[in-house]
């Protein structure tokens, strides 16, 4: 007569509770707010770089009655981040702009729409603007 093998006991491990994260926010002594009118940058050695600037007419040229006005571009700050962080920031900005457009608290011209690039993979792509102006 053969002995019956005992079935192996399986234990369900309790699902870990999601740990809550509490952020303690502070500002560095050098923290400052900048109003910017544009940004340039891109991917540089695996990091995403954004240089923010403000444009304004050169005061001497504005006083002259000439056809040519010089614009001064003053770079205010440079942000360097991982591509994952850059995507997260882009998604955050896009989400808030779309919400502002919807409830009319923000007017964005031209309207925000994602441009499709022929080199992008087929299938559903996230709605993220590809350039500074959509």
Residue frames as a rotation matrix with the C-alpha (Angstrom) as fourth column:
UNK 1
0.581 0.814 0.000 0.00
0.814 -0.581 0.000 0.00
0.000 0.000 -1.000 0.00
UNK 2
-0.292 -0.681 0.672 1.35
0.666 -0.649 -0.368 3.43
0.687 0.340 0.643 -1.04
UNK 3
-0.273 0.145 -0.951 1.59
0.805 -0.507 -0.308 6.24
-0.527 -0.850 0.022 1.42
UNK 4
0.609 0.534 0.586 -0.30
0.749 -0.630 -0.204 9.36
0.261 0.563 -0.784 0.46
UNK 5
-0.586 -0.794 0.162 1.81
0.722 -0.602 -0.340 12.47
0.368 -0.083 0.926 0.14
UNK 6
0.071 0.568 -0.820 0.69
0.768 -0.556 -0.318 15.35
-0.637 -0.607 -0.475 2.24
UNK 7
0.556 0.189 0.810 -0.30
0.709 -0.617 -0.342 18.39
0.434 0.764 -0.477 0.26
UNK 8
-0.583 -0.811 -0.049 2.17
0.748 -0.511 -0.424 21.21
0.318 -0.284 0.905 0.65
UNK 9
0.306 0.661 -0.685 0.87
0.843 -0.522 -0.128 23.98
-0.442 -0.539 -0.717 2.83
UNK 10
-0.330 -0.356 0.874 0.73
0.708 -0.706 -0.020 27.32
0.624 0.613 0.485 1.19
UNK 11
-0.113 0.219 -0.969 0.71
0.828 -0.519 -0.214 30.45
-0.550 -0.826 -0.122 3.21
UNK 12
0.440 0.255 0.861 -0.68
0.682 -0.719 -0.136 33.65
0.585 0.647 -0.490 1.98
UNK 13
-0.602 -0.651 -0.462 1.56
0.798 -0.505 -0.328 36.44
-0.020 -0.566 0.824 3.03
UNK 14
0.356 0.789 -0.500 -0.43
0.738 -0.566 -0.368 39.41
-0.574 -0.238 -0.784 4.16
UNK 15
0.336 -0.184 0.924 -0.38
0.745 -0.549 -0.380 42.28
0.577 0.815 -0.048 1.71
UNK 16
-0.573 -0.608 -0.550 1.81
0.811 -0.514 -0.278 45.05
-0.114 -0.605 0.788 2.97
UNK 17
0.569 0.725 -0.387 0.00
0.678 -0.680 -0.278 48.21
-0.465 -0.104 -0.879 3.83
UNK 18
0.321 -0.430 0.844 0.96
0.644 -0.554 -0.528 51.13
0.694 0.713 0.099 1.66
UNK 19
-0.206 -0.485 -0.850 3.30
0.932 -0.363 -0.019 53.28
-0.300 -0.796 0.526 3.62
UNK 20
0.858 0.483 0.177 2.35
0.511 -0.841 -0.179 56.91
0.062 0.244 -0.968 3.81
UNK 21
-0.272 -0.948 0.166 5.01
0.926 -0.305 -0.223 59.45
0.262 0.094 0.961 2.96
UNK 22
0.762 0.439 -0.476 5.04
0.577 -0.794 0.191 62.77
-0.294 -0.420 -0.858 4.73
UNK 23
0.044 -0.741 0.670 6.95
0.795 -0.380 -0.473 65.56
0.605 0.553 0.573 2.99
UNK 24
0.417 -0.054 -0.907 8.44
0.650 -0.680 0.339 68.29
-0.635 -0.731 -0.249 5.12
UNK 25
0.488 -0.149 0.860 8.81
0.770 -0.391 -0.505 71.29
0.411 0.908 -0.076 2.82
UNK 26
0.350 -0.425 -0.835 11.32
0.451 -0.704 0.548 74.09
-0.821 -0.569 -0.054 3.14
UNK 27
0.933 -0.112 0.342 12.91
0.260 -0.448 -0.855 76.76
0.249 0.887 -0.389 0.94
UNK 28
0.024 -0.990 -0.136 16.59
0.996 0.035 -0.082 77.39
0.086 -0.134 0.987 0.56
UNK 29
0.069 -0.091 -0.993 17.83
0.467 -0.877 0.112 80.85
-0.881 -0.472 -0.018 1.48
UNK 30
-0.810 -0.461 -0.362 18.60
-0.106 -0.492 0.864 81.47
-0.577 0.738 0.350 -2.21
UNK 31
-0.360 0.757 0.546 15.06
0.880 0.470 -0.071 80.53
-0.310 0.454 -0.835 -3.33
UNK 32
-0.639 0.236 -0.732 13.49
-0.237 -0.966 -0.105 83.16
-0.732 0.106 0.673 -5.59
UNK 33
0.280 0.822 0.496 10.57
0.518 0.306 -0.799 83.48
-0.809 0.480 -0.340 -7.96
UNK 34
-0.778 -0.531 -0.336 11.23
-0.042 -0.489 0.871 84.31
-0.627 0.692 0.359 -11.63
UNK 35
0.512 0.849 -0.131 8.77
-0.167 -0.051 -0.985 85.36
-0.843 0.526 0.115 -14.32
UNK 36
-0.633 -0.742 0.220 9.84
0.032 0.259 0.965 83.77
-0.774 0.618 -0.140 -17.60
UNK 37
0.195 0.677 -0.710 8.64
-0.757 -0.356 -0.547 84.12
-0.623 0.644 0.443 -21.18
UNK 38
0.691 0.053 -0.721 10.22
-0.605 0.587 -0.537 81.01
0.395 0.808 0.438 -22.66
UNK 39
0.402 -0.583 0.706 12.53
-0.435 0.558 0.707 78.04
-0.806 -0.591 -0.029 -22.35
UNK 40
0.497 -0.325 -0.805 15.08
-0.726 0.352 -0.591 76.22
0.475 0.878 -0.061 -24.48
UNK 41
-0.182 -0.617 0.766 16.89
-0.858 0.481 0.183 72.99
-0.481 -0.623 -0.617 -23.86
UNK 42
0.487 0.334 -0.807 16.63
-0.696 0.707 -0.128 69.28
0.528 0.624 0.576 -24.48
UNK 43
0.982 -0.187 0.022 18.34
0.149 0.842 0.519 65.99
-0.115 -0.506 0.855 -23.67
UNK 44
0.427 -0.901 0.077 22.01
-0.686 -0.379 -0.621 66.34
0.588 0.213 -0.780 -22.78
UNK 45
-0.625 -0.749 -0.219 24.04
-0.492 0.596 -0.635 63.27
0.606 -0.289 -0.741 -21.74
UNK 46
-0.539 0.466 -0.701 20.95
0.506 0.845 0.173 61.40
0.674 -0.261 -0.692 -20.55
UNK 47
-0.501 0.423 -0.755 19.50
0.675 -0.356 -0.647 64.29
-0.543 -0.833 -0.107 -18.54
UNK 48
0.246 0.679 0.691 16.81
0.900 -0.425 0.097 66.75
0.360 0.598 -0.716 -19.51
UNK 49
-0.643 -0.549 -0.535 17.95
0.682 -0.728 -0.072 70.40
-0.350 -0.411 0.842 -19.46
UNK 50
0.404 0.765 0.501 15.66
0.855 -0.510 0.090 73.45
0.325 0.392 -0.860 -19.51
UNK 51
-0.758 -0.596 -0.264 16.99
0.643 -0.753 -0.144 77.01
-0.113 -0.279 0.954 -19.60
UNK 52
0.348 0.936 -0.052 14.28
0.931 -0.351 -0.099 79.56
-0.111 -0.014 -0.994 -18.72
UNK 53
-0.777 -0.620 0.109 14.54
0.629 -0.762 0.153 83.14
-0.012 0.187 0.982 -19.95
UNK 54
0.319 0.813 -0.487 12.69
0.619 -0.568 -0.543 86.46
-0.718 -0.129 -0.684 -20.07
UNK 55
-0.415 -0.378 0.828 12.61
0.891 -0.354 0.285 88.65
0.185 0.856 0.483 -23.17
UNK 56
0.515 0.591 -0.621 12.11
0.600 -0.766 -0.232 92.39
-0.613 -0.253 -0.749 -23.16
UNK 57
0.717 -0.239 0.655 12.93
0.509 -0.463 -0.726 95.26
0.476 0.854 -0.210 -25.54
UNK 58
-0.354 -0.879 -0.319 16.18
0.931 -0.300 -0.207 97.12
0.086 -0.371 0.925 -24.97
UNK 59
0.288 0.603 -0.744 15.06
0.716 -0.651 -0.251 100.45
-0.636 -0.461 -0.619 -23.41
UNK 60
-0.431 -0.508 -0.746 17.25
-0.092 -0.797 0.597 102.66
-0.898 0.326 0.297 -25.64
UNK 61
-0.977 0.065 0.204 15.83
0.214 0.255 0.943 101.03
0.010 0.965 -0.263 -28.81
UNK 62
-0.188 0.979 -0.083 12.25
0.980 0.181 -0.087 101.39
-0.070 -0.097 -0.993 -27.59
UNK 63
0.135 0.186 -0.973 12.74
0.355 -0.926 -0.128 105.17
-0.925 -0.328 -0.191 -27.32
UNK 64
-0.756 -0.474 -0.452 14.08
-0.257 -0.420 0.871 105.50
-0.602 0.774 0.196 -30.87
UNK 65
0.432 0.894 -0.117 11.67
-0.434 0.092 -0.896 105.58
-0.791 0.438 0.428 -33.77
UNK 66
-0.549 -0.635 -0.543 13.34
-0.818 0.276 0.504 102.89
-0.171 0.721 -0.671 -35.86
UNK 67
0.354 0.676 -0.646 12.01
-0.793 0.584 0.177 99.82
0.496 0.450 0.742 -37.60
UNK 68
0.039 -0.440 -0.897 14.45
0.159 0.889 -0.429 97.53
0.987 -0.126 0.105 -35.77
UNK 69
0.515 0.119 0.849 14.04
-0.800 -0.290 0.526 96.89
0.309 -0.949 -0.054 -32.05
UNK 70
-0.469 -0.724 -0.506 16.57
-0.355 0.679 -0.642 94.80
0.809 -0.122 -0.576 -30.19
UNK 71
0.734 0.676 0.068 15.22
-0.400 0.350 0.847 92.29
0.548 -0.649 0.527 -27.72
UNK 72
-0.386 -0.843 0.375 17.27
-0.831 0.143 -0.537 91.38
0.399 -0.519 -0.756 -24.70
UNK 73
0.574 0.480 -0.663 17.01
-0.177 0.864 0.472 87.75
0.800 -0.154 0.581 -23.61
UNK 74
-0.218 -0.598 0.771 17.98
-0.911 -0.158 -0.380 87.25
0.349 -0.786 -0.511 -19.97
UNK 75
-0.074 0.136 -0.988 18.45
0.061 0.990 0.131 83.68
0.995 -0.050 -0.082 -18.81
UNK 76
0.310 0.364 0.879 16.95
-0.789 -0.418 0.451 83.31
0.531 -0.833 0.157 -15.34
UNK 77
0.080 -0.230 0.970 17.53
-0.778 0.594 0.205 79.71
-0.624 -0.771 -0.132 -14.33
UNK 78
-0.294 -0.224 -0.929 18.54
-0.758 0.647 0.084 76.28
0.583 0.729 -0.360 -15.58
UNK 79
0.393 0.445 0.804 16.82
-0.800 0.597 0.061 73.07
-0.453 -0.667 0.591 -14.52
UNK 80
-0.467 -0.529 -0.709 18.50
-0.735 0.678 -0.021 69.69
0.491 0.511 -0.705 -14.94
UNK 81
0.049 0.587 0.808 16.42
-0.835 0.468 -0.289 66.55
-0.548 -0.661 0.513 -14.33
UNK 82
-0.753 -0.214 0.622 16.03
0.044 0.927 0.372 62.92
-0.656 0.308 -0.689 -15.28
UNK 83
-0.861 0.474 -0.185 13.84
-0.254 -0.085 0.963 62.16
0.441 0.876 0.194 -18.31
UNK 84
-0.394 0.743 -0.540 11.35
0.783 0.580 0.226 60.49
0.482 -0.334 -0.810 -15.93
UNK 85
-0.350 0.227 -0.909 11.10
0.664 -0.624 -0.411 63.67
-0.661 -0.747 0.068 -13.85
UNK 86
-0.907 -0.007 -0.421 10.81
-0.262 -0.773 0.578 65.78
-0.330 0.635 0.699 -17.03
UNK 87
-0.692 0.699 -0.180 7.88
0.185 0.413 0.892 63.61
0.698 0.584 -0.415 -18.20
UNK 88
-0.240 0.592 -0.769 6.24
0.969 0.187 -0.159 63.91
0.050 -0.784 -0.619 -14.79
UNK 89
-0.562 -0.027 -0.826 6.63
0.265 -0.953 -0.149 67.71
-0.783 -0.303 0.543 -14.84
UNK 90
-0.950 0.215 -0.225 5.29
-0.288 -0.338 0.896 67.90
0.117 0.916 0.383 -18.43
UNK 91
-0.477 0.811 -0.338 2.27
0.593 0.581 0.557 65.78
0.648 0.065 -0.759 -17.46
UNK 92
-0.266 0.326 -0.907 1.66
0.879 -0.305 -0.367 67.99
-0.396 -0.895 -0.205 -14.40
UNK 93
-0.774 -0.064 -0.630 1.85
-0.099 -0.970 0.220 71.22
-0.625 0.233 0.745 -16.42
UNK 94
-0.882 0.443 -0.162 -0.37
-0.123 0.115 0.986 69.82
0.455 0.889 -0.047 -19.20
UNK 95
-0.381 0.755 -0.534 -2.96
0.851 0.511 0.116 68.57
0.361 -0.410 -0.838 -16.70
UNK 96
-0.270 0.245 -0.931 -3.18
0.673 -0.644 -0.364 71.94
-0.689 -0.725 0.009 -14.96
UNK 97
-0.885 -0.046 -0.463 -3.30
-0.265 -0.768 0.582 73.93
-0.383 0.638 0.668 -18.21
UNK 98
-0.742 0.653 -0.148 -6.12
0.191 0.418 0.888 71.75
0.642 0.631 -0.435 -19.59
UNK 99
-0.206 0.671 -0.712 -8.05
0.978 0.155 -0.137 72.11
0.018 -0.725 -0.688 -16.30
UNK 100
-0.496 -0.053 -0.867 -7.55
0.308 -0.944 -0.118 75.89
-0.812 -0.325 0.484 -16.39
UNK 101
-0.960 0.178 -0.215 -8.74
-0.265 -0.335 0.904 76.08
0.089 0.925 0.368 -19.99
UNK 102
-0.575 0.771 -0.274 -11.78
0.592 0.623 0.511 73.99
0.565 0.131 -0.815 -19.12
UNK 103
0.167 0.668 -0.725 -12.93
0.973 -0.231 0.011 76.23
-0.160 -0.707 -0.689 -16.26
UNK 104
0.548 0.072 0.833 -11.77
0.553 -0.779 -0.297 79.41
0.627 0.623 -0.467 -18.08
UNK 105
0.876 -0.317 -0.363 -9.21
0.166 -0.508 0.845 80.43
-0.453 -0.801 -0.393 -15.44
UNK 106
-0.239 -0.968 -0.079 -6.38
0.061 -0.096 0.994 80.12
-0.969 0.233 0.082 -17.99
UNK 107
0.884 0.423 -0.200 -6.37
-0.164 -0.121 -0.979 81.30
-0.438 0.898 -0.037 -21.59
UNK 108
-0.152 -0.945 0.291 -3.73
0.061 0.285 0.957 79.64
-0.987 0.163 0.015 -23.69
UNK 109
0.899 0.353 -0.258 -3.21
-0.211 -0.166 -0.963 80.65
-0.383 0.921 -0.075 -27.31
UNK 110
-0.269 0.662 -0.699 -2.74
-0.722 0.342 0.602 78.66
0.638 0.666 0.386 -29.42
UNK 111
0.648 0.580 0.494 -4.76
-0.761 0.474 0.442 75.89
0.022 -0.663 0.749 -27.81
UNK 112
-0.324 -0.804 0.498 -2.81
-0.818 0.503 0.280 72.97
-0.476 -0.317 -0.821 -26.45
UNK 113
0.865 0.498 -0.065 -2.76
-0.475 0.768 -0.429 69.90
-0.164 0.402 0.901 -28.64
UNK 114
0.158 -0.823 0.546 -0.29
-0.141 0.528 0.837 67.08
-0.977 -0.209 -0.033 -28.98
UNK 115
0.332 -0.166 -0.928 1.54
-0.939 -0.153 -0.309 66.97
-0.091 0.974 -0.207 -32.29
UNK 116
0.814 -0.040 0.579 2.03
0.018 0.999 0.043 63.47
-0.580 -0.024 0.814 -33.69
UNK 117
-0.006 -0.898 -0.441 5.49
-0.888 -0.198 0.414 62.61
-0.459 0.394 -0.796 -34.94
UNK 118
0.633 0.286 -0.719 5.82
-0.681 0.648 -0.341 59.97
0.369 0.706 0.605 -37.67
UNK 119
-0.330 -0.847 -0.418 8.75
-0.416 0.528 -0.741 58.43
0.848 -0.070 -0.526 -35.75
UNK 120
-0.374 0.244 0.895 6.56
-0.915 0.057 -0.398 57.70
-0.148 -0.968 0.202 -32.69
UNK 121
-0.996 0.045 0.083 5.51
0.050 0.997 0.064 54.12
-0.080 0.068 -0.994 -32.03
UNK 122
-0.445 0.893 -0.064 1.98
-0.200 -0.029 0.979 53.16
0.873 0.449 0.192 -33.00
UNK 123
-0.184 0.480 -0.858 -0.72
0.832 0.541 0.124 52.86
0.524 -0.690 -0.499 -30.37
UNK 124
0.815 0.577 0.056 -2.04
0.428 -0.663 0.614 55.06
0.391 -0.476 -0.787 -27.59
UNK 125
-0.362 -0.924 0.121 0.42
0.647 -0.343 -0.681 57.77
0.671 -0.168 0.722 -26.65
UNK 126
-0.128 0.298 -0.946 0.16
0.899 -0.368 -0.237 60.07
-0.419 -0.881 -0.221 -23.63
UNK 127
0.619 0.407 0.672 -1.27
0.643 -0.754 -0.137 63.52
0.450 0.517 -0.728 -24.27
UNK 128
0.302 -0.620 -0.724 1.84
0.593 -0.473 0.652 65.59
-0.747 -0.626 0.225 -23.64
UNK 129
0.951 0.013 -0.308 2.75
-0.205 -0.719 -0.664 68.69
-0.231 0.695 -0.681 -25.64
UNK 130
0.606 -0.756 0.250 5.90
0.796 0.568 -0.209 68.16
0.016 0.325 0.945 -27.71
UNK 131
-0.354 -0.742 0.569 7.11
0.673 -0.624 -0.396 71.76
0.649 0.243 0.721 -27.71
UNK 132
-0.922 -0.077 -0.380 6.85
0.348 -0.594 -0.725 74.88
-0.170 -0.801 0.574 -25.66
UNK 133
-0.620 0.719 -0.312 3.74
-0.695 -0.689 -0.207 76.09
-0.364 0.089 0.927 -27.49
UNK 134
0.321 0.834 0.449 2.01
-0.540 0.551 -0.637 72.75
-0.778 -0.038 0.627 -27.98
